[in-house]
Amino acid sequence: MYRHLTTQEDVDREYNPRLGIPDVDALMAAWTDRSVAARRRLASRTGLRFGPTLAEWVDVFPAERAGAPIHVFIHGGYWRAFSASDFSFVAESAVARGYAAVIVNYALCPQVSLTEIVRQTRAALAWTWTNAASFGGDAGRIVVSGHSAGGHLAARVAATGWRRDYGLPDDLVKAILPISGLFDLEPIRRCWLQPVLAISADEVLEHSPIRRLPDLRLPAVVAVGGLETSEFRRQSRDYAAALPGAEYLELSGRHHVDILDDLADPAGTLWRRIEQMIPA
């Protein structure tokens, strides 16, 4: 547990992944530039609405053949930053491996609550399943990945009661790949982000993935960078241990930002794991 962090400074340091990464602002700014270039190179259908609010949209990058598995990616930013448009570059590796890619957008804190963000990402998955055939995807082979806060959201959508709440198959999500995720929200509620996130005690209980595991067993790889803080690594390790059959994967030499470069590489370790879970 995080309670070994005895001071506020300890908590804040462990949950500020930007610290200690050289040129972190330039690295993250490059995501946007790489995404603009990716949208020029790839066929895409952008800004497709899946819900009633302006923030509820996805960018879809079809595979080159029909009936392809679908890689859904949920971006991070501590639920308060970025948009799907900043992460189009992730779609290139998916299309190269024969997958369709769906990049999810959602509203951000403090304009909405964490509970609303979870609702929106679930709605995006429901839209993806329902509309898969329209972009050549196979609704029966959906794998969800997410980075940082997106890793948290990937774990939450995996624990959705799809038939109960949406009238869809309970195994809608066939596999998950949370990357550098957050699975116990209690320390987040006690760190430097709380004034913006305003996570309630009830939300800690309801939306901490380690407290709300999926009812169905599903393939899962819980990945984290070997250069990340001890708390990010602990969170991933604990969640993988709690999730039956999950693999804990620590990528040596990767930090919280450049771990996405591995996902963007069609020959990367993370794609090898995805294809083991949901073959193309």
C-alpha positions in Angstrom: 0.0 0.0 0.0 1.0 3.6 -0.5 0.9 4.3 3.2 4.7 3.9 3.4 4.7 7.4 1.9 4.9 9.4 5.1 4.9 12.9 3.8 2.8 14.9 1.3 6.0 15.5 -0.6 6.5 11.7 -0.9 3.0 11.2 -2.3 3.3 14.1 -4.7 6.6 13.0 -6.0 5.5 9.4 -6.6 2.4 10.5 -8.5 4.0 13.2 -10.7 5.4 11.1 -13.5 6.8 14.2 -15.3 9.5 14.5 -12.7 12.9 13.2 -13.8 12.1 12.9 -17.5 14.4 15.1 -19.6 12.6 17.3 -22.1 9.2 15.9 -21.0 7.3 18.9 -22.5 8.9 18.4 -25.9 8.3 14.7 -25.8 4.6 15.2 -25.2 4.3 18.0 -27.7 5.7 15.7 -30.3 2.7 13.4 -29.8 0.5 16.1 -31.4 2.9 16.6 -34.3 3.2 12.8 -34.9 -0.6 12.5 -34.8 -1.1 15.2 -37.5 1.3 13.3 -39.7 -0.4 10.0 -39.0 -3.8 11.4 -40.0 -2.2 12.5 -43.3 -0.9 9.0 -44.0 -3.8 6.9 -42.8 -7.4 6.5 -44.0 -9.6 7.8 -41.2 -13.0 8.8 -40.0 -12.6 11.4 -37.4 -14.9 13.1 -34.9 -17.5 10.4 -34.9 -20.0 11.1 -32.1 -21.0 8.4 -29.7 -22.8 10.3 -27.1 -24.8 13.5 -26.4 -22.0 15.9 -25.4 -19.5 17.6 -27.6 -16.6 15.7 -26.0 -18.0 12.3 -26.8 -16.3 11.3 -30.1 -13.9 8.8 -31.5 -11.4 8.8 -34.4 -11.5 5.6 -36.4 -8.7 4.2 -38.5 -10.0 1.3 -40.5 -7.8 -1.7 -41.3 -6.9 -2.6 -44.9 -9.2 -5.6 -44.8 -12.7 -6.2 -43.5 -13.3 -8.3 -40.5 -10.2 -7.1 -38.7 -9.8 -7.1 -34.9 -10.2 -3.7 -33.2 -7.7 -2.0 -31.0 -9.4 0.7 -28.9 -7.0 3.1 -27.3 -7.9 5.4 -24.4 -5.5 8.4 -23.8 -4.1 9.6 -20.5 -3.4 13.0 -19.0 -4.6 12.4 -15.5 -8.2 12.7 -16.6 -7.6 16.4 -17.1 -5.5 16.9 -20.3 -5.2 16.0 -24.0 -7.7 14.7 -26.5 -7.9 11.8 -28.9 -6.5 14.0 -31.6 -3.1 14.0 -29.8 -2.8 10.2 -30.1 -3.6 9.4 -33.7 0.0 8.2 -33.9 -0.9 5.2 -31.9 -3.2 4.0 -34.8 -0.3 3.6 -37.3 1.1 0.5 -35.5 -2.4 -1.0 -35.2 -3.1 -0.6 -38.9 0.3 -2.0 -39.8 -0.5 -5.1 -37.8 -3.8 -5.6 -39.5 -6.1 -4.1 -36.8 -8.6 -1.3 -37.0 -8.0 1.4 -34.5 -10.4 3.5 -32.4 -9.0 6.4 -30.4 -11.4 7.5 -27.7 -12.1 11.1 -26.7 -13.8 12.1 -23.4 -14.6 15.2 -21.4 -12.0 16.3 -18.8 -11.9 17.2 -15.1 -12.8 19.6 -13.6 -15.6 20.2 -16.1 -16.9 16.7 -15.4 -16.4 14.1 -12.7 -14.4 10.9 -12.9 -17.7 9.0 -12.8 -18.8 10.9 -16.0 -15.5 10.1 -17.7 -16.0 6.4 -16.9 -19.5 6.6 -18.3 -18.3 8.2 -21.5 -15.6 5.6 -22.1 -18.0 2.8 -21.6 -20.4 4.5 -24.1 -17.5 4.7 -26.6 -17.0 0.9 -26.3 -20.7 0.3 -26.8 -20.6 2.5 -29.9 -17.5 0.6 -31.2 -19.2 -2.8 -30.8 -22.4 -1.6 -32.4 -20.7 0.1 -35.3 -17.8 -2.2 -35.9 -19.0 -3.5 -39.3 -19.3 0.1 -40.6 -15.5 0.5 -40.5 -14.6 -3.2 -41.3 -14.0 -4.2 -37.7 -14.9 -7.5 -36.0 -17.0 -6.7 -33.0 -16.1 -10.1 -31.6 -12.4 -9.2 -31.3 -12.0 -5.9 -29.3 -8.9 -5.3 -27.3 -8.7 -2.2 -25.2 -5.4 -0.4 -24.2 -4.9 2.8 -22.4 -2.1 4.9 -21.1 -1.8 6.3 -17.6 -5.3 7.6 -16.7 -6.4 5.7 -19.9 -5.0 2.5 -18.3 -7.3 3.1 -15.4 -10.2 3.6 -17.9 -9.3 0.4 -19.8 -9.5 -1.5 -16.6 -12.9 0.1 -15.7 -14.5 -0.7 -19.1 -13.4 -4.3 -18.7 -15.4 -4.5 -15.5 -18.6 -3.2 -17.0 -21.8 -5.2 -16.8 -22.4 -5.0 -20.5 -25.5 -7.1 -20.7 -27.1 -5.6 -17.6 -26.4 -1.9 -18.5 -26.2 -1.9 -22.3 -27.9 -5.1 -23.5 -24.6 -6.2 -25.1 -22.5 -9.3 -24.6 -20.8 -9.5 -21.3 -17.5 -10.4 -23.0 -17.6 -7.3 -25.3 -14.0 -6.6 -24.3 -11.9 -9.6 -25.1 -8.6 -8.4 -23.7 -7.0 -5.4 -22.1 -3.6 -3.8 -22.0 -3.4 -1.1 -19.3 -0.1 0.8 -19.7 1.3 2.8 -16.8 -2.1 2.8 -15.3 -3.7 3.8 -12.0 -5.7 1.1 -10.2 -6.0 2.3 -6.6 -7.4 5.9 -6.5 -6.9 6.5 -2.8 -3.4 8.0 -3.1 -4.6 10.0 -6.1 -7.2 11.6 -3.9 -4.4 12.6 -1.5 -1.9 14.0 -4.0 -1.3 17.3 -5.7 -4.0 16.6 -8.4 -7.0 16.4 -6.0 -7.9 20.1 -6.2 -8.5 19.6 -10.0 -9.9 16.1 -10.0 -12.1 16.3 -6.9 -12.3 12.6 -6.6 -14.8 11.7 -3.9 -14.5 8.9 -1.3 -17.3 7.1 -3.1 -15.5 7.3 -6.4 -12.4 5.8 -4.8 -14.5 2.7 -3.8 -16.5 2.6 -7.1 -13.8 3.4 -9.6 -10.6 1.9 -8.3 -10.1 -1.1 -10.6 -8.4 -3.2 -8.0 -11.6 -3.0 -6.0 -13.8 -3.7 -9.0 -12.4 -6.6 -10.9 -14.1 -8.0 -14.0 -16.6 -10.7 -13.4 -15.4 -12.6 -16.4 -11.8 -13.8 -16.8 -10.1 -12.2 -19.8 -6.6 -12.0 -21.1 -4.7 -9.0 -19.7 -1.2 -7.6 -19.8 -0.5 -4.9 -17.3 2.5 -3.0 -18.5 4.6 -0.3 -16.9 8.0 1.3 -17.6 11.0 0.1 -15.6 12.0 3.7 -15.1 8.7 4.8 -13.6 8.2 5.7 -10.0 7.9 2.9 -7.4 4.3 3.7 -6.9 3.4 3.4 -10.6 5.2 0.1 -10.7 3.5 -1.1 -7.5 0.1 -0.1 -8.8 0.5 -2.2 -12.0 2.1 -5.1 -10.1 -0.7 -5.2 -7.5 -3.4 -5.0 -10.2 -1.9 -7.8 -12.2 -1.6 -10.0 -9.1 -5.3 -9.4 -8.3 -6.6 -10.0 -11.9 -6.7 -13.8 -12.5 -4.4 -14.8 -15.3 -3.0 -11.4 -15.9 0.7 -10.8 -16.9 2.7 -8.1 -15.3 5.1 -6.7 -17.8 7.8 -4.2 -16.9 9.5 -2.6 -19.9 13.2 -2.1 -19.1 14.5 1.4 -19.9 11.1 3.0 -20.5 9.7 5.9 -18.6 6.1 7.1 -18.3 6.2 9.0 -21.6 8.3 7.0 -24.0 6.6 3.8 -23.1 4.0 4.9 -25.7 6.8 4.6 -28.3 6.7 0.9 -27.8 3.0 0.8 -28.5 3.5 3.0 -31.6 6.1 0.5 -32.9 4.5 -2.4 -34.9 7.4 -4.6 -33.9 7.3 -3.5 -30.2 6.9 -5.7 -27.2 3.4 -4.4 -26.5 2.2 -5.4 -30.0 3.6 -8.9 -29.6 1.5 -9.1 -26.4 -1.6 -7.8 -28.1 -1.3 -10.3 -30.9 -0.9 -13.1 -28.4 -4.2 -12.1 -26.8 -6.2 -11.2 -29.9 -4.5 -12.5 -33.1 -5.0 -10.5 -36.3 
